[in-house]
Amino acid sequence: MKKNENVINLTKEQKMNAVAKLKHYLSENFDMDAGNLETEFFLEYITKNIGVFYYNNAVADSLAFINEKTEDLYLLMKDEE
C-alpha cells in the first residue's frame, strides 16, 4: 500500500464533529482547554497514525461477513438426486 493510500479522508462536517468531540473529551477527562487548531492537529495525527488500525479491522469484519454469507449460499443448493 502506498503512503498516500493510508490517508482516511473525512468530510468537513465529520472533521468538525470529530474536533468538537475531541475538545469535549480533553476538557472533561484531562481538564484541558485545547483550541481548534491544536485539536485539528491531534485529530490529523490520530487519523494518519491510528485510523489505519480501525480501518483494517472494519475491512476484516466486512470480509468475515461476506465469507459467512457466501457459505450460506451453499445451503440453498438443491439435492441433485
Rosetta constraint file for C-alpha pairs under 8 A:
AtomPair CA 1 CA 5 HARMONIC 6.36 0.50
AtomPair CA 1 CA 6 HARMONIC 7.44 0.50
AtomPair CA 2 CA 6 HARMONIC 7.09 0.50
AtomPair CA 3 CA 7 HARMONIC 7.71 0.50
AtomPair CA 6 CA 48 HARMONIC 6.97 0.50
AtomPair CA 6 CA 52 HARMONIC 6.67 0.50
AtomPair CA 7 CA 47 HARMONIC 7.43 0.50
AtomPair CA 7 CA 48 HARMONIC 5.87 0.50
AtomPair CA 8 CA 47 HARMONIC 6.48 0.50
AtomPair CA 8 CA 48 HARMONIC 7.03 0.50
AtomPair CA 8 CA 51 HARMONIC 7.20 0.50
AtomPair CA 8 CA 52 HARMONIC 7.77 0.50
AtomPair CA 10 CA 14 HARMONIC 5.65 0.50
AtomPair CA 10 CA 15 HARMONIC 5.78 0.50
AtomPair CA 11 CA 15 HARMONIC 6.11 0.50
AtomPair CA 12 CA 16 HARMONIC 6.14 0.50
AtomPair CA 13 CA 17 HARMONIC 6.09 0.50
AtomPair CA 14 CA 18 HARMONIC 6.01 0.50
AtomPair CA 15 CA 19 HARMONIC 6.06 0.50
AtomPair CA 16 CA 20 HARMONIC 6.19 0.50
AtomPair CA 17 CA 21 HARMONIC 6.21 0.50
AtomPair CA 18 CA 22 HARMONIC 6.08 0.50
AtomPair CA 18 CA 43 HARMONIC 7.54 0.50
AtomPair CA 19 CA 23 HARMONIC 6.05 0.50
AtomPair CA 19 CA 36 HARMONIC 7.07 0.50
AtomPair CA 19 CA 39 HARMONIC 5.99 0.50
AtomPair CA 19 CA 40 HARMONIC 6.13 0.50
AtomPair CA 19 CA 43 HARMONIC 6.87 0.50
AtomPair CA 20 CA 24 HARMONIC 6.17 0.50
AtomPair CA 21 CA 25 HARMONIC 6.10 0.50
AtomPair CA 22 CA 26 HARMONIC 6.05 0.50
AtomPair CA 22 CA 39 HARMONIC 6.90 0.50
AtomPair CA 22 CA 43 HARMONIC 7.83 0.50
AtomPair CA 23 CA 27 HARMONIC 6.05 0.50
AtomPair CA 23 CA 33 HARMONIC 7.28 0.50
AtomPair CA 23 CA 34 HARMONIC 6.22 0.50
AtomPair CA 23 CA 35 HARMONIC 7.68 0.50
AtomPair CA 23 CA 36 HARMONIC 7.86 0.50
AtomPair CA 23 CA 39 HARMONIC 6.58 0.50
AtomPair CA 24 CA 28 HARMONIC 6.00 0.50
AtomPair CA 25 CA 29 HARMONIC 5.82 0.50
AtomPair CA 25 CA 30 HARMONIC 7.74 0.50
AtomPair CA 26 CA 30 HARMONIC 5.21 0.50
AtomPair CA 26 CA 31 HARMONIC 6.43 0.50
AtomPair CA 26 CA 32 HARMONIC 5.43 0.50
AtomPair CA 26 CA 33 HARMONIC 7.21 0.50
AtomPair CA 26 CA 34 HARMONIC 7.35 0.50
AtomPair CA 27 CA 31 HARMONIC 4.52 0.50
AtomPair CA 27 CA 32 HARMONIC 4.63 0.50
AtomPair CA 27 CA 33 HARMONIC 5.68 0.50
AtomPair CA 27 CA 34 HARMONIC 7.63 0.50
AtomPair CA 28 CA 32 HARMONIC 7.75 0.50
AtomPair CA 34 CA 38 HARMONIC 6.18 0.50
AtomPair CA 34 CA 39 HARMONIC 6.20 0.50
AtomPair CA 35 CA 39 HARMONIC 6.11 0.50
AtomPair CA 36 CA 40 HARMONIC 5.96 0.50
AtomPair CA 37 CA 41 HARMONIC 6.29 0.50
AtomPair CA 38 CA 42 HARMONIC 6.22 0.50
AtomPair CA 39 CA 43 HARMONIC 6.04 0.50
AtomPair CA 40 CA 44 HARMONIC 6.06 0.50
AtomPair CA 41 CA 45 HARMONIC 6.19 0.50
AtomPair CA 42 CA 46 HARMONIC 6.24 0.50
AtomPair CA 43 CA 47 HARMONIC 5.99 0.50
AtomPair CA 44 CA 48 HARMONIC 6.05 0.50
AtomPair CA 45 CA 49 HARMONIC 5.87 0.50
AtomPair CA 45 CA 50 HARMONIC 7.69 0.50
AtomPair CA 46 CA 50 HARMONIC 5.05 0.50
AtomPair CA 46 CA 51 HARMONIC 6.16 0.50
AtomPair CA 47 CA 51 HARMONIC 4.54 0.50
AtomPair CA 47 CA 52 HARMONIC 7.44 0.50
AtomPair CA 48 CA 52 HARMONIC 7.12 0.50
AtomPair CA 50 CA 54 HARMONIC 7.33 0.50
AtomPair CA 51 CA 55 HARMONIC 6.14 0.50
AtomPair CA 52 CA 56 HARMONIC 5.96 0.50
AtomPair CA 53 CA 57 HARMONIC 6.22 0.50
AtomPair CA 54 CA 58 HARMONIC 6.18 0.50
AtomPair CA 55 CA 59 HARMONIC 6.28 0.50
AtomPair CA 56 CA 60 HARMONIC 6.12 0.50
AtomPair CA 57 CA 61 HARMONIC 6.06 0.50
AtomPair CA 58 CA 62 HARMONIC 6.10 0.50
AtomPair CA 59 CA 63 HARMONIC 6.16 0.50
AtomPair CA 60 CA 64 HARMONIC 6.17 0.50
AtomPair CA 61 CA 65 HARMONIC 6.17 0.50
AtomPair CA 62 CA 66 HARMONIC 6.14 0.50
AtomPair CA 63 CA 67 HARMONIC 6.02 0.50
AtomPair CA 64 CA 68 HARMONIC 6.09 0.50
AtomPair CA 65 CA 69 HARMONIC 6.22 0.50
AtomPair CA 66 CA 70 HARMONIC 5.97 0.50
AtomPair CA 67 CA 71 HARMONIC 6.15 0.50
AtomPair CA 68 CA 72 HARMONIC 6.36 0.50
AtomPair CA 69 CA 73 HARMONIC 6.68 0.50
AtomPair CA 70 CA 74 HARMONIC 7.49 0.50
AtomPair CA 71 CA 75 HARMONIC 7.59 0.50
AtomPair CA 72 CA 76 HARMONIC 7.30 0.50
AtomPair CA 73 CA 77 HARMONIC 7.22 0.50
